[in-house]
Amino acid sequence: MLFLNPVHIGSTVVKNRIALAPMDTEMSGFNGEVTAEMIEYYEARARGGVGLIFTEFTAVNSQYRLTSPGIYSDKLISGWERLVDRVHSYDTKIILQLALHGGRAPKKVTGVTPIAPSALKSPLFADVPRELTKEEIHFLVDEFIDAAVRASKAGFDGVEIHGGHGYLIGQFLSPHTNRRSDEYGGTLENRLRFAKEILEGIRRNLGNDFVVGFKFSAYEKLENGIDLSVAKRIALSMEKAGVDYLHVSVLTFPLGETKFPSVPPIYTESPPLIDIAGEIKRTVNIPVVAVGGFGSVQEVEEALRKNKADIIAVGRSLIADPDMVCKFSSKTPVRPCIRCNTCHTRIMEQKTLRCAVNQDVGHRSCFPQQVSRSSNRKKIVVVGAGPAGIIFSITAEKLGHEVTLLEARDRIGGKIVYGSIPAFKRPLRSLLSYYEYLLENSSVDLRLNHKASISELSGLSPDVVVVATGGKVRPLSICGSAVDPLVALENPLLVGDSVLIVGAGMVGCELAWYLSDIGRKVYLTDILSEEELMQKEHYFNRLILFEKVKERVEGIYLKRKISVKENAGGYFVNVGETSFEVQTVVNATGFEPENDFVSSLKETFSNVMVVGDAKKVGTIYDAVQDAYMKAMTLRG
């Protein structure tokens, strides 16, 4: 396998070509200090086999820091040293990413007016920033250099100068944000001066053996932003200046871009940024790092085989499964990232990093990595083998309990079974397969085609009964004969040639896309406006899903009152001033908990838990987190 080949970065040899991408964790302390939780997070990925780790955004200055880790004081060195030592114990190299937000640091967070090359309005900025003076630029150059020296003292193999994503150095690079007329603005070489002075200072203090890389946006979805032709000139100039590698990204969040999403959602096919990295790779002779949506060994191998990159930086898939690289090597099933972007949504809300499929992430401070088996072994019966039921069962089994899992259908998965049917939901099919693998390799007694009854449960003599029966479709008052959206997914032959989908949330939109692709004429309606729909969904999930639906459906009617009347051929629909006929109506207005027999269970059994959608309808993340936390209460 190509990814197992070592790669040279400057004078440093990295053991393989998969790196942990620099994704924020929100695990650092109040002052940006390293915490035990951060150390365990990075160590887990090193133990899992990555050749290289890029740390998350690390602030070189305290005054303009948001909630990221810091390297702005000597007092912070010892924490980083402990982290580096743990990573190095697995022969994994580690590079500290140095950065400042600049104009992207809101005053409401820092308490000070943000700084930037120029004082101007931009879709990147919450506030109009203050223009830096030359003296302040020189001071900040020294802040970056001092931070690199501290990184060297902490034992890092190198640093990465973060010039991408519209942060401070990137603001100097981009003609969109840099309108200066002095030696730090105007021509590209002038706009690169800030980054090059930082690089020169690091080299002057630490020499050529200390790795220095440069991350930048090779495409910006901005008026007068960086395009690929400019990006190639940046790459050549920074190579000539002496950087050891280039880390290629884009600036498209949250700027309305769907072709090159910087955080690719489930609806994108292959890694969407790899061709941009490939163009830079063809331009320079130093290693190029590619990033953006890599989740399978096939995607990694293809990028390397086609010589589009030298190193593949993986973020979300290594959050989902820190052992991914070792599993690639041993051909063991990997816990797949489903690209729901829950992790990124939480980070943007300045919440601790967590994952929809890896329930351990973000809980290490509560539950140590090695959880001892319970001394009080219980018999547990879980009813329902959707995500909540599966995670509860697996967690309880690892704690040493005897677990029986009952599922009414002939397969596990709950609503994931239906959600994985459309071709554009491939990651969900991978998750289903992984859940099957987990159960097959556990001692959980899985019983399919078992619709639980109180008499059957009583016969199992459980100490704990867990209700994980999921949710059911809410009734639709305007059309009592509307088809269940799950039924429409599983058996589209029940859907006529023309169909009205009531409800334009995620379920309704995905169903509209799927039915349109198999030849149905689809109308979509909702009482909410587009701005009000899917408010909690990640920016790129929502943006791209709406785009795909609008390209396909016959009509979308939002913020409209609707009436539906049955007639001989189907239904007559009136939406505002528009009328049409359809053969089928689908109710996609939402779900409610399916827990009708909980009260009866509580009359019979002393310990009944309700988890996941059976308790409160939510996302896969909500179900998994709820089930995990409740199962961990049984660890005593």
Protein Blocks (a to p, Z undefined) as FASTA:
>chain_A
ZZlpccdehjbccfbfcdcddddeklacfkopacfklmmmmmmmmmnopabdcdddddfb
fklpckbccfkbfklmmmmmmmmmmmmmnopacddddddekjmlcfklnopacddfbdcd
dfkbmbdcddddfklmmmmmmmmmmmmmmmmmnopabdcddfehhiaklmmmpmklmccf
bfkghjfklmmmmmmmmmmmmmmmnojmlccdddddfbdcdehiacfklmmmmmmmmmmn
opabdcddddfbdghpaklccbdcfkbccdfklmmmmmmmmmpccdcddeehiabfklmm
mmmmnopafbdcdfklmmmmmmlmmmmmnopacdddehlommmmmmmnopacddfklmkg
oplmmmcfbacddfbdcddddehjafklmmmmmmmmmnopacddddfblbehijmlmmmm
pmklmmmmmmmmmmmmmmmmpcbdcdehiacdfklmmmnopabdcdfebpaddddfklmk
bccfklmmmmmmlpcfbdcdehjafklmmmmmmmmmnopacddddfbdfklgoklpcfkl
mmmmmmmmmmmmmbdcehiacdddddfklpacdehjaccddfbdcdfebccddffkmmmm
mmmpmbdcdehjllogcdfklmmmmmmmmmmmmmZZ
